[in-house]
Amino acid sequence: MANRWVGITVSGDKVTLVDADITDSGPIVLLADQSWNLQKGDRADAYHVMYQQISDYLTENGIKRAIVKKSALSTGSTKLSHLNAAELRGVVIAASAAAVKTRMIAKAHMSRTFGSRKVDEYVADDDFWTAETTGATLRKGSREAAMVLLAARNEQ
């Protein structure tokens, strides 16, 4: 039996959400691949709008579980844009957790526990995505959001 899950990544002021039917094995069935930009203007108001948009999407579409990619350590000095993205990620996590069962997963954890390659190698592999997904078109920039779904399913 398929369950409807979303994989979510945050980069800068953009949220990427991949919505899919997940079964115990085989390709995931993509239902939607969306990106939402944080609105311009006051960040507090923009965070509220994003919170509501995510919460509404999860509730209205019968999503059972959300998997959010965790922040990664910065190799250089932390810049304001990194902190802003972390704030937005917090909003996404809170909105998701208010609506559905939510889990966070780190890219480094996925690289250690999913298959024999690093996440970036899977993300770049067109043949992998052809074999592991069906349904709606998955944009290349959304592959990490789909990858969190595959990794989370693998760990059930």
C-alpha positions in Angstrom: 0.0 0.0 0.0 1.3 3.4 -1.0 1.7 6.3 1.5 1.9 9.9 0.3 5.1 11.5 1.6 6.9 14.8 0.8 10.6 15.4 0.7 11.6 19.0 1.4 14.9 20.9 0.9 15.6 24.5 1.7 18.3 26.6 -0.1 18.6 30.3 0.5 15.1 31.7 0.3 13.6 28.8 -1.7 11.8 25.7 -0.5 11.7 22.7 -2.8 9.0 20.0 -2.2 8.7 16.6 -4.0 5.4 14.9 -3.4 5.3 11.1 -4.0 3.5 7.9 -3.4 5.9 5.7 -1.5 5.7 1.9 -1.3 8.1 -0.5 0.4 10.1 -1.1 -2.7 10.3 -0.2 -6.4 10.2 3.2 -8.0 8.5 6.1 -6.1 5.5 7.6 -8.0 6.1 11.3 -8.3 2.9 13.4 -7.9 4.4 16.9 -7.8 7.7 18.8 -7.9 7.3 22.3 -6.7 9.5 25.2 -5.5 8.3 28.1 -3.4 10.2 31.3 -3.0 10.0 33.3 0.2 8.0 36.4 -0.5 9.8 39.8 -0.5 9.4 42.3 2.3 9.2 41.7 6.1 10.8 38.3 6.9 8.4 37.6 9.8 5.4 38.1 7.5 7.1 36.0 4.8 7.8 33.2 7.2 4.2 33.2 8.3 3.0 32.9 4.7 5.5 30.0 4.0 4.4 28.3 7.2 0.7 28.5 6.2 1.5 27.4 2.6 3.4 24.3 3.7 0.9 23.4 6.4 -2.0 23.8 4.0 -0.3 21.8 1.2 0.3 18.9 3.6 -3.2 18.9 5.1 -5.1 19.4 1.8 -3.2 16.8 -0.1 -3.4 14.0 2.5 0.3 13.8 3.1 1.2 11.2 5.7 4.9 12.1 6.3 7.4 14.9 5.6 11.1 14.3 5.4 13.2 17.5 5.6 16.8 17.7 4.7 18.8 19.0 7.6 21.3 21.9 7.6 24.9 21.0 6.8 28.0 22.4 8.5 29.5 25.3 6.6 33.2 24.8 5.7 33.8 28.5 5.7 32.6 31.4 7.8 28.9 31.5 8.3 27.2 34.2 6.3 23.9 35.9 6.8 22.4 34.0 3.9 23.2 30.7 5.6 21.5 31.9 8.8 18.5 33.1 6.8 18.2 29.6 5.2 18.4 28.0 8.6 15.6 30.2 9.8 13.5 29.2 6.8 14.3 25.6 7.4 13.0 26.0 11.0 9.8 27.4 9.7 9.4 24.5 7.2 10.1 21.9 10.0 7.6 23.6 12.4 4.9 23.8 9.7 5.5 20.2 8.6 5.5 18.9 12.2 2.2 20.8 12.9 0.5 18.9 10.1 2.1 15.5 9.7 4.7 13.1 11.1 8.0 14.8 10.3 11.6 13.6 10.2 14.8 15.4 9.4 17.7 13.6 7.6 21.2 14.9 7.0 22.9 14.6 3.6 26.0 13.1 5.3 23.8 10.4 6.9 22.3 9.6 3.6 25.7 9.2 2.0 26.7 6.7 4.8 23.5 4.7 4.8 22.0 4.7 1.3 23.7 2.5 -1.2 27.4 2.5 -2.0 27.8 6.0 -3.4 27.6 9.6 -2.1 24.4 11.5 -2.4 25.9 13.9 -5.0 26.8 10.9 -7.2 23.2 9.6 -7.1 21.8 13.2 -7.7 23.9 13.5 -10.9 23.0 10.0 -12.2 20.2 10.3 -14.8 19.9 6.5 -15.1 19.4 6.2 -11.4 16.4 8.6 -11.4 14.9 6.9 -14.5 14.9 3.6 -12.6 13.8 5.0 -9.2 11.0 7.3 -10.2 7.8 7.2 -12.3 4.9 9.7 -12.7 5.5 13.4 -12.8 8.7 14.9 -14.2 11.4 15.4 -11.6 13.5 18.5 -12.2 17.3 18.1 -11.7 17.3 20.7 -9.0 14.7 18.7 -7.0 16.6 15.4 -6.9 17.9 16.0 -3.3 14.3 16.4 -2.1 13.4 13.1 -3.8 16.6 11.5 -2.4 15.5 12.2 1.2 12.3 10.2 0.4 14.3 7.2 -0.9 16.7 7.3 2.0 13.9 7.5 4.6 12.0 4.7 2.9 15.2 2.6 3.1 15.4 3.1 6.8 11.8 2.0 7.7 
